Amino acid sequence: MKSTNPNKKQRVIKQNTGCSLAFRFLISLLIIVILLTNPTSAIVVSGNTHLGVEVSEISPNPARPGEDLLIKVNVENVGDDPAKNVIVGIEEVSPFIFKYSTSEIYGSGTNTERFFQIDHIRQRSKVELNFHFRIDPNAESGDYQLEFTIKDNNETSLSKIIPVHVEGNPDLVLTGTEILPVKKGNSSSGAIVSGQEFYLRTAVKNAGNADAKNVRVMLNLNSSSPLIPLEDNVHFIENLSTGSSENISFKLLLGSNAPVQPYRIPLRITASNGAETFQIDKTQEIGINVLNRAKIDISSLKFDQGVPVKGQQVSIFVAIMGSSGSGKSTFLNQLGLLDIPTSGTVIINSIDTSKMSEKEKGNLRLHNLGYVFQDYALLPELSAIENVCLPLMMQGKSKEEYQRAASAVLISVGLEDRLDQFPSKMSGGQQQRVSIAKALAHKPRVLFADEPCANLDSLASKQILELFRKFNKEEDQTIVMVAHEDWHMEYVDRVIRLKDGVLES
């Protein structure tokens, strides 16, 4: 018989146990390393299914406020079994606005939900997903994070944090522009005569979403201009942070022989962002109007939009003024295509209206022009809302559409409690508000108003003019109004004067 050595058996058992412990230690160490590092991909293990996610593309990088962002990710199954019912989600956080996603699993279609399901991912294969976002236009420069989550059929989940750098750009604008005489005792609302010195004061503001560096604001006058700079014509600002502004001032002289015509004072603005990867070089103009005897009418001062460049769409509030019989209403009616001029042309939206048929003119008036008359032009047998609905009905809008639009515009003119009231039960000011609502209900390109305050007292007139100014400033509504009182000028951007049927200024 062979004898058995118990000590030798014990040594074998101890060796096997040592190997097992060493193997377990290595596995544990590997898991700890995976958990403590920040890999470019994340992995989840469920049975023999091994799911991972990695980012293959971020475009553009860095992302830009107001622009689209594409993130491509690969969801991969590196296991030996297929993965079923894989749910992929994206947590929408500011400044990222989720739009849609695309993938080969959708064919030619798109998915607009932030959470969606992949029915099947074969073993050792991957699915590419393309996520499309929009960056909030107001996003500031900085580093942000997007989180992707993946969950399989066994409720095992993982998340992947994707860092995205957003780099905004500065946007410089001029605000609060005014002209002040150099001599004390003259207010900013007075006139500047020829040969007089004055200050052009404004503030340069960074309205963008990144700091501006090396900002320069320069007078850019040509040699033939009657406006002469008297001091340094360049202002330098080393850094202008987002949302901040800085006041600047230029001292000028209006030449003694300045002709009677409008002028533009061009201000050139140059700057860059902090990384100097984005450059600003633009010119904004300040308009002044030189009247008779070379006076500058400060009330007609209009910055930027008041002096538009060719092709730029702007809104403006214009008053036509002149003595009785000077042709104000006739001129307005010709502009509004209610009268036909004996000579000359009226051009609207680059269209010569003299070449239009009466049907075409009627269609243009119905859809693009609005009218307010001094006698209100309301049908007495109809309520306020019914009067306002008329032009909308003529445009072919549905009952729901014209009632909703009529109610909204009547509320906007302060008549929310008089929608069903008849004109005979209203004051003159209230009737004129209904007339204004009727003219604005279809959102015309131009509103023509023929002495809308002629039959109103001063208080009601002021309320109507304030209403016009509100629509001009807040709703970008262009208004051409015949006025008869000098104090009306303080509400408008520009004054056109007529004398004996001829433009005087």
C-alpha positions as CSV (number, residue, x, y, z in Angstrom):
1,M,0.0,0.0,0.0
2,K,1.0,3.5,-0.7
3,S,1.2,5.8,2.2
4,T,-0.4,9.3,2.1
5,N,1.5,12.4,3.3
6,P,-1.1,14.7,4.9
7,N,1.4,17.7,5.1
8,K,1.8,17.6,1.3
9,K,-2.0,17.8,0.7
10,Q,-2.2,20.7,3.1
11,R,0.4,22.6,1.1
12,V,-1.5,22.0,-2.2
13,I,-4.7,23.4,-0.7
14,K,-2.9,26.5,0.6
15,Q,-1.3,27.1,-2.8
16,N,-4.8,26.9,-4.5
17,T,-6.3,29.3,-2.0
18,G,-3.4,31.8,-2.5
19,C,-3.9,31.8,-6.2
20,S,-7.7,32.4,-5.8
21,L,-7.1,35.3,-3.4
22,A,-4.5,36.8,-5.8
23,F,-7.0,36.6,-8.7
24,R,-9.8,38.2,-6.7
25,F,-7.4,41.0,-5.6
26,L,-6.5,41.7,-9.2
27,I,-10.1,41.8,-10.3
28,S,-11.0,44.1,-7.4
29,L,-8.1,46.4,-8.2
30,L,-9.1,46.6,-11.9
31,I,-12.7,47.6,-10.9
32,I,-11.4,50.3,-8.5
33,V,-9.2,51.7,-11.3
34,I,-12.1,51.8,-13.7
35,L,-14.3,53.5,-11.2
36,L,-11.7,56.1,-10.1
37,T,-10.6,57.2,-13.6
38,N,-12.5,59.4,-16.0
39,P,-12.4,57.4,-19.3
40,T,-13.6,58.6,-22.7
41,S,-16.3,55.9,-22.5
42,A,-18.5,54.4,-19.8
43,I,-19.4,50.7,-19.5
44,V,-22.2,48.7,-17.8
45,V,-22.2,45.0,-17.4
46,S,-25.4,43.0,-17.2
47,G,-25.0,39.2,-17.5
48,N,-23.0,38.6,-20.7
49,T,-24.1,42.0,-22.1
50,H,-21.4,44.7,-21.8
51,L,-22.7,48.1,-22.9
52,G,-20.5,51.1,-23.3
53,V,-20.9,54.7,-24.6
54,E,-18.2,56.9,-26.1
55,V,-18.3,60.3,-27.8
56,S,-17.0,60.3,-31.4
57,E,-17.7,63.9,-32.4
58,I,-18.6,67.3,-30.9
59,S,-19.2,69.9,-33.6
60,P,-18.5,72.8,-33.6
61,N,-16.0,72.8,-30.8
62,P,-16.2,75.1,-29.0
63,A,-20.0,75.6,-29.3
64,R,-21.4,79.0,-30.1
65,P,-24.4,80.8,-28.5
66,G,-27.4,80.9,-30.9
67,E,-26.0,78.1,-33.1
68,D,-26.6,74.4,-33.6
69,L,-24.5,71.7,-31.9
70,L,-24.0,68.1,-33.0
71,I,-22.8,65.4,-30.6
72,K,-22.2,61.9,-32.0
73,V,-22.1,59.0,-29.5
74,N,-21.6,55.3,-30.0
75,V,-23.5,52.8,-27.9
76,E,-21.6,49.6,-28.1
77,N,-22.3,46.1,-26.9
78,V,-18.9,44.3,-26.4
79,G,-20.5,41.3,-24.6
80,D,-21.3,37.8,-26.0
81,D,-25.1,38.3,-25.7
82,P,-27.4,40.8,-27.5
83,A,-28.6,43.7,-25.5
84,K,-32.4,44.2,-25.6
85,N,-34.6,47.2,-24.8
86,V,-31.8,49.6,-24.3
87,I,-33.1,53.0,-23.2
88,V,-30.9,56.0,-24.0
89,G,-31.8,59.4,-22.4
90,I,-30.4,62.9,-22.4
91,E,-30.8,65.3,-19.6
92,E,-31.6,68.7,-21.0
93,V,-29.8,71.4,-19.1
94,S,-29.1,75.1,-19.8
95,P,-27.8,76.3,-22.2
96,F,-28.4,73.2,-24.3
97,I,-31.8,73.0,-26.0
98,F,-32.5,69.5,-27.4
99,K,-33.9,69.5,-30.9
100,Y,-33.9,66.0,-32.3
101,S,-31.7,62.9,-32.7
102,T,-31.0,60.7,-35.8
103,S,-29.6,57.2,-36.2
104,E,-29.4,54.3,-38.5
105,I,-32.0,52.5,-36.3
106,Y,-34.6,55.1,-37.3
107,G,-34.0,54.8,-41.0
108,S,-34.5,58.2,-42.6
109,G,-36.6,59.5,-39.7
110,T,-35.8,61.5,-36.6
111,N,-36.6,61.2,-33.0
112,T,-37.8,64.3,-31.1
113,E,-38.1,62.7,-27.7
114,R,-35.3,63.0,-25.1
115,F,-35.8,59.4,-24.1
116,F,-36.0,56.6,-26.6
117,Q,-35.5,52.8,-26.9
118,I,-33.2,50.7,-28.9
119,D,-34.9,47.3,-29.2
120,H,-31.8,45.3,-30.1
121,I,-28.0,45.7,-30.1
122,R,-26.2,42.6,-31.4
123,Q,-23.3,41.2,-29.5
124,R,-20.0,42.9,-30.3
125,S,-21.6,45.7,-32.3
126,K,-22.5,49.3,-31.9
127,V,-25.2,51.9,-32.8
128,E,-24.2,55.5,-33.6
129,L,-26.6,58.2,-32.4
130,N,-26.5,61.8,-33.5
131,F,-27.9,64.4,-31.1
132,H,-28.8,67.9,-32.3
133,F,-29.0,70.8,-29.9
134,R,-29.4,74.5,-30.1
135,I,-27.3,76.7,-27.8
136,D,-29.2,79.4,-25.9
137,P,-28.4,82.7,-27.7
138,N,-27.9,84.3,-24.2
139,A,-25.4,81.6,-23.0
140,E,-22.2,83.1,-21.6
141,S,-18.8,81.7,-22.3
142,G,-17.8,78.8,-20.1
143,D,-17.6,75.0,-19.6
144,Y,-20.9,73.1,-19.4
145,Q,-21.9,69.4,-19.0
146,L,-24.4,67.2,-20.8
147,E,-25.4,63.9,-19.2
148,F,-26.4,60.8,-21.2
149,T,-28.0,57.8,-19.4
150,I,-28.3,54.2,-20.7
151,K,-30.5,51.5,-19.1
152,D,-30.9,47.9,-20.4
153,N,-33.6,45.3,-20.0
154,N,-32.2,44.3,-16.6
155,E,-32.6,47.8,-15.1
156,T,-28.8,48.1,-15.0
157,S,-27.8,51.7,-15.9
158,L,-24.9,54.0,-16.4
159,S,-24.4,57.7,-17.1
160,K,-21.9,59.5,-19.2
161,I,-20.9,63.1,-18.5
162,I,-19.8,65.0,-21.7
163,P,-18.0,68.3,-21.1
164,V,-18.8,71.0,-23.8
165,H,-17.1,74.4,-24.0
166,V,-19.2,77.3,-25.1
167,E,-17.5,80.4,-26.4
168,G,-19.6,83.5,-27.0
169,N,-18.8,86.7,-28.8
170,P,-19.1,90.3,-27.7
171,D,-21.6,92.6,-29.4
172,L,-21.1,96.3,-29.1
173,V,-23.9,98.8,-29.5
174,L,-24.3,102.5,-28.8
175,T,-27.1,103.7,-26.5
176,G,-28.4,106.8,-24.9
177,T,-27.1,109.1,-27.6
178,E,-27.7,112.9,-27.2
179,I,-26.3,116.2,-28.5
180,L,-25.6,119.0,-26.1
181,P,-24.4,122.6,-26.8
182,V,-21.0,123.4,-25.3
183,K,-22.3,126.7,-23.8
184,K,-24.0,126.4,-20.5
185,G,-27.6,127.4,-20.3
186,N,-28.6,125.5,-23.4
187,S,-30.5,122.4,-22.8
188,S,-30.3,119.2,-24.9
189,S,-33.8,119.9,-26.3
190,G,-32.7,123.2,-27.9
191,A,-31.3,124.0,-31.3
192,I,-27.7,124.3,-32.4
193,V,-27.0,127.1,-34.8
194,S,-24.3,127.2,-37.4
195,G,-20.8,127.9,-36.0
196,Q,-21.7,126.5,-32.6
197,E,-19.8,123.8,-30.7
198,F,-21.6,120.8,-29.3
199,Y,-21.0,117.5,-27.6
200,L,-22.0,114.1,-29.0
201,R,-22.5,111.9,-26.0
202,T,-23.2,108.2,-26.1
203,A,-22.5,105.0,-24.2
204,V,-20.9,101.9,-25.7
205,K,-22.5,98.7,-24.3
206,N,-21.5,95.1,-24.6
207,A,-24.7,93.4,-25.4
208,G,-23.0,90.1,-26.3
209,N,-22.2,87.0,-24.2
210,A,-18.4,87.4,-24.0
211,D,-16.0,90.1,-22.8
212,A,-14.8,92.6,-25.4
213,K,-11.1,93.5,-25.6
214,N,-9.3,96.5,-27.0
215,V,-12.5,98.5,-27.8
216,R,-12.1,101.5,-30.0
217,V,-14.8,104.0,-30.9
218,M,-13.8,106.5,-33.6
219,L,-15.4,109.4,-35.5
220,N,-15.2,108.5,-39.1
221,L,-16.1,111.8,-40.8
222,N,-14.9,112.5,-44.4
223,S,-13.1,115.7,-45.4
224,S,-16.2,117.3,-47.0
225,S,-18.4,117.1,-43.9
226,P,-19.3,120.4,-42.2
227,L,-18.9,118.6,-38.9
228,I,-15.5,119.2,-37.5
229,P,-14.0,117.3,-34.5
230,L,-12.4,119.6,-31.9
231,E,-10.8,116.9,-29.7
232,D,-9.4,113.4,-29.9
233,N,-11.7,111.5,-32.3
234,V,-10.8,108.0,-30.8
235,H,-11.9,106.5,-27.5
236,F,-10.1,103.4,-26.2
237,I,-11.4,100.9,-23.7
238,E,-9.1,98.0,-22.7
239,N,-11.8,95.6,-21.6
240,L,-15.6,95.8,-21.6
241,S,-17.3,92.9,-19.8
242,T,-20.6,91.4,-20.8
243,G,-23.6,93.6,-19.9
244,S,-21.4,96.6,-19.0
245,S,-21.2,100.0,-20.7
246,E,-19.0,103.0,-20.7
247,N,-19.8,106.6,-21.5
248,I,-17.9,108.5,-24.2
249,S,-18.1,112.0,-25.6
250,F,-16.9,113.8,-28.8
251,K,-16.7,117.5,-29.1
252,L,-17.6,118.9,-32.6
253,L,-18.2,122.1,-34.4
254,L,-21.1,122.6,-36.9
255,G,-19.6,124.6,-39.8
256,S,-21.0,128.1,-40.4
257,N,-22.0,127.3,-44.0
258,A,-23.7,124.0,-43.3
259,P,-26.4,123.3,-46.0
260,V,-30.0,122.5,-45.1
261,Q,-30.0,118.7,-45.3
262,P,-29.7,115.7,-43.1
263,Y,-26.3,114.5,-42.0
264,R,-24.9,111.3,-40.6
265,I,-22.2,111.1,-38.0
266,P,-20.5,107.7,-38.5
267,L,-18.9,106.1,-35.5
268,R,-16.6,103.1,-36.2
269,I,-16.3,100.4,-33.5
270,T,-13.5,97.8,-33.4
271,A,-12.8,95.2,-30.8
272,S,-12.1,91.5,-30.3
273,N,-13.0,88.7,-27.9
274,G,-10.6,87.7,-25.1
275,A,-9.0,85.0,-27.2
276,E,-8.8,87.3,-30.2
277,T,-10.5,84.7,-32.4
278,F,-13.4,87.0,-33.2
279,Q,-13.1,90.5,-34.5
280,I,-15.6,93.3,-34.5
281,D,-15.4,96.1,-37.1
282,K,-18.6,97.9,-37.8
283,T,-19.9,101.4,-38.3
284,Q,-23.1,102.8,-36.7
285,E,-24.4,106.2,-37.7
286,I,-26.1,109.0,-35.7
287,G,-28.5,111.1,-37.8
288,I,-29.0,114.8,-37.4
289,N,-31.2,117.1,-39.4
290,V,-30.0,120.6,-40.3
291,L,-33.0,122.9,-40.8
292,N,-33.3,126.4,-42.0
293,R,-30.5,128.7,-40.8
294,A,-28.5,125.6,-40.1
295,K,-30.3,124.6,-37.0
296,I,-30.1,121.1,-35.7
297,D,-33.5,119.8,-34.6
298,I,-32.6,117.7,-31.6
299,S,-36.2,116.2,-31.5
300,S,-35.5,114.6,-34.8
301,L,-32.3,112.9,-33.6
302,K,-32.6,109.2,-34.2
303,F,-29.8,106.7,-33.6
304,D,-29.1,103.7,-35.8
305,Q,-32.6,102.8,-37.1
306,G,-33.4,106.4,-37.8
307,V,-30.6,106.5,-40.4
308,P,-31.0,103.1,-42.0
309,V,-28.6,101.8,-44.7
310,K,-30.0,100.5,-48.0
311,G,-31.9,97.2,-47.6
312,Q,-32.3,97.6,-43.8
313,Q,-35.9,97.3,-42.5
314,V,-36.7,99.7,-39.8
315,S,-39.8,101.2,-38.1
316,I,-40.2,105.0,-37.7
317,F,-42.9,107.4,-36.5
318,V,-43.2,110.3,-38.9
319,A,-45.4,113.4,-38.6
320,I,-46.5,115.5,-41.6
321,M,-47.1,119.1,-40.5
322,G,-48.0,122.4,-42.1
323,S,-50.6,125.1,-42.1
324,S,-54.2,124.6,-43.1
325,G,-54.5,124.0,-46.8
326,S,-50.8,123.1,-47.3
327,G,-51.7,119.6,-48.7
328,K,-51.1,117.4,-45.7
329,S,-54.1,115.1,-46.0
330,T,-53.7,115.0,-49.8
331,F,-50.1,113.9,-49.4
332,L,-51.1,111.3,-46.8
333,N,-53.8,109.9,-49.1
334,Q,-51.4,109.6,-52.0
335,L,-48.9,107.7,-49.8
336,G,-51.7,105.4,-48.6
337,L,-53.0,104.8,-52.2
338,L,-56.3,106.4,-51.5
339,D,-55.6,109.1,-54.0
340,I,-53.7,109.0,-57.3
341,P,-51.0,111.6,-57.8
342,T,-51.1,113.7,-61.0
343,S,-47.3,113.1,-61.4
344,G,-44.5,111.3,-59.6
345,T,-44.6,107.8,-58.2
346,V,-45.3,106.1,-54.8
347,I,-43.0,103.2,-54.1
348,I,-43.9,100.6,-51.4
349,N,-41.8,97.6,-50.7
350,S,-39.7,98.5,-53.8
351,I,-42.9,98.3,-56.0
352,D,-43.9,101.2,-58.2
353,T,-47.6,101.4,-57.3
354,S,-48.4,103.5,-60.4
355,K,-48.0,100.3,-62.4
356,M,-50.4,98.3,-60.3
357,S,-54.0,97.6,-61.2
358,E,-56.8,98.8,-58.9
359,K,-57.3,95.2,-57.8
360,E,-53.6,94.9,-56.9
361,K,-53.8,98.2,-55.0
362,G,-56.8,97.1,-53.1
363,N,-55.1,93.8,-52.1
364,L,-52.0,95.8,-51.0
365,R,-54.2,98.1,-48.9
366,L,-56.1,95.2,-47.3
367,H,-53.1,93.2,-46.2
368,N,-50.2,95.7,-45.8
369,L,-51.7,99.2,-44.9
370,G,-53.8,100.5,-42.1
371,Y,-55.8,103.7,-41.8
372,V,-57.0,105.9,-38.9
373,F,-59.2,108.9,-39.7
374,Q,-60.2,111.9,-37.6
375,D,-63.9,110.9,-37.8
376,Y,-63.2,107.4,-36.5
377,A,-64.9,105.6,-39.5
378,L,-66.8,103.1,-37.3
379,L,-70.1,101.5,-38.1
380,P,-72.5,102.6,-35.4
381,E,-74.6,99.4,-35.6
382,L,-71.7,97.2,-34.8
383,S,-69.9,96.7,-31.4
384,A,-66.2,97.5,-30.9
385,I,-65.1,94.0,-31.5
386,E,-67.4,93.6,-34.5
387,N,-65.9,96.8,-36.1
388,V,-62.4,95.5,-35.5
389,C,-63.3,92.1,-37.0
390,L,-64.4,93.5,-40.4
391,P,-61.0,93.8,-42.1
392,L,-59.9,90.4,-40.8
393,M,-63.1,88.8,-42.2
394,M,-62.3,90.5,-45.5
395,Q,-58.9,88.8,-45.5
396,G,-60.6,85.4,-45.3
397,K,-59.6,84.5,-41.7
398,S,-61.6,82.0,-39.8
399,K,-64.0,83.1,-37.1
400,E,-61.7,81.8,-34.3
401,E,-58.7,83.7,-35.9
402,Y,-60.4,87.1,-36.3
403,Q,-62.2,87.0,-33.0
404,R,-58.9,86.1,-31.2
405,A,-57.0,88.8,-33.1
406,A,-59.7,91.5,-32.5
407,S,-59.9,90.8,-28.8
408,A,-56.1,90.9,-28.4
409,V,-55.7,94.3,-30.2
410,L,-58.6,95.9,-28.3
411,I,-57.0,94.8,-25.0
412,S,-53.7,96.2,-26.2
413,V,-55.3,99.7,-26.6
414,G,-56.9,99.5,-23.2
415,L,-60.5,98.6,-24.1
416,E,-60.7,95.2,-22.5
417,D,-63.9,96.2,-20.7
418,R,-65.6,97.6,-23.8
419,L,-65.4,94.8,-26.4
420,D,-69.1,94.6,-26.8
421,Q,-70.0,98.3,-26.4
422,F,-71.3,100.3,-29.3
423,P,-69.6,103.5,-30.6
424,S,-72.5,105.7,-29.4
425,K,-71.8,104.7,-25.8
426,M,-68.1,105.6,-26.0
427,S,-66.2,108.9,-25.7
428,G,-64.3,110.4,-28.6
429,G,-61.0,109.0,-27.2
430,Q,-62.5,105.5,-26.8
431,Q,-63.9,105.6,-30.4
432,Q,-60.5,106.6,-31.7
433,R,-58.9,103.7,-29.8
434,V,-61.3,101.3,-31.5
435,S,-60.4,102.9,-34.9
436,I,-56.7,102.3,-34.1
437,A,-57.3,98.7,-33.1
438,K,-59.2,98.2,-36.3
439,A,-56.3,99.6,-38.3
440,L,-53.7,97.5,-36.4
441,A,-55.6,94.2,-36.1
442,H,-54.1,92.7,-39.3
443,K,-50.5,93.9,-38.4
444,P,-50.0,96.3,-41.4
445,R,-46.5,97.3,-42.6
446,V,-47.5,101.0,-42.4
447,L,-50.2,102.8,-40.4
448,F,-51.5,106.1,-41.9
449,A,-53.3,108.4,-39.5
450,D,-55.0,111.6,-40.7
451,E,-55.1,114.1,-37.8
452,P,-56.3,111.4,-35.3
453,C,-56.4,114.0,-32.5
454,A,-58.3,116.7,-34.3
455,N,-61.6,116.0,-32.5
456,L,-60.1,115.2,-29.1
457,D,-59.2,117.2,-26.1
458,S,-55.6,117.5,-25.0
459,L,-55.8,114.7,-22.5
460,A,-57.3,112.2,-25.0
461,S,-54.8,113.4,-27.6
462,K,-51.9,112.7,-25.4
463,Q,-53.2,109.2,-24.7
464,I,-53.6,108.5,-28.4
465,L,-50.1,109.8,-29.2
466,E,-48.6,107.7,-26.3
467,L,-50.4,104.7,-27.7
468,F,-48.9,105.3,-31.2
469,R,-45.4,105.7,-29.7
470,K,-45.9,102.4,-27.7
471,F,-46.8,100.5,-30.9
472,N,-43.9,102.1,-32.7
473,K,-41.3,101.3,-30.1
474,E,-42.5,98.0,-28.8
475,E,-44.2,96.4,-31.8
476,D,-41.9,98.0,-34.6
477,Q,-44.9,99.6,-36.2
478,T,-44.2,102.3,-38.8
479,I,-46.6,105.2,-38.5
480,V,-47.1,108.2,-40.8
481,M,-49.4,110.8,-39.1
482,V,-50.7,114.2,-40.1
483,A,-50.5,116.5,-37.1
484,H,-51.7,120.0,-36.4
485,E,-50.1,120.8,-33.0
486,D,-46.4,121.6,-32.5
487,W,-46.3,119.7,-29.2
488,H,-47.1,116.5,-31.1
489,M,-43.5,116.6,-32.4
490,E,-42.1,115.3,-29.1
491,Y,-43.7,111.9,-29.8
492,V,-42.3,111.3,-33.3
493,D,-38.9,110.4,-34.8
494,R,-39.1,112.8,-37.8
495,V,-41.1,115.8,-38.9
496,I,-41.9,116.5,-42.6
497,R,-43.2,120.1,-43.2
498,L,-45.3,121.1,-46.1
499,K,-45.9,124.6,-47.4
500,D,-48.3,125.2,-50.4
501,G,-48.0,121.6,-51.4
502,V,-44.2,121.6,-51.4
503,L,-41.9,119.8,-49.0
504,E,-40.2,122.5,-47.0
505,S,-38.0,120.3,-44.7
